[in-house]
């Protein structure tokens, strides 16, 4: 995690991606860059459980996923921030179009 002024900016490295998370990212088509962008520019996930933080971001996709073409990809990242730093729990992706955008 990097601080710029009063705003926290997350910098996600390969070391932040534990093997279970990497497996889920591969399975769901989520990249490290998308996770970092979601953490820094996304809006709050309303379905995060108590004690867990979540962020959501919609990306233009315009490609095929599992033999079907999709316009957009919605990425949701669940995480915790401790005194030791960022703990990434999981990342989900939904493919489609017209996803709601948060504020």
Order of alpha helices (4+ residues) and beta strands (2+ residues): beta-beta-alpha-alpha-beta-beta-beta-beta
